């Protein structure tokens, strides 16, 4: 069963873009080594779900000197791709 749908991204660096998703609540787009998060909303456009921008995170989570890296959750996508560091 094919569950891929076209999502519409709102806000952030990919505002107005579309992306094929498989119903995830959170999608991450990698741009220049940083992960940009979009969260699914309850609204739709042209039959596809709207995802709103939730911010940017380093693939390994928090950055030393900015926040406590041990207290920050790293990017799920980066972890799955083997980029996650110790956190």
ABEGO torsion letter per residue (X at the ends): XBABBBBBBBEEAABGBBBBBAGBABBBBBBGGBBBBBBBBABBBGGBBBBBBAEBBBAAEBBBGABBAAABBBBAAAAAAGABBBX
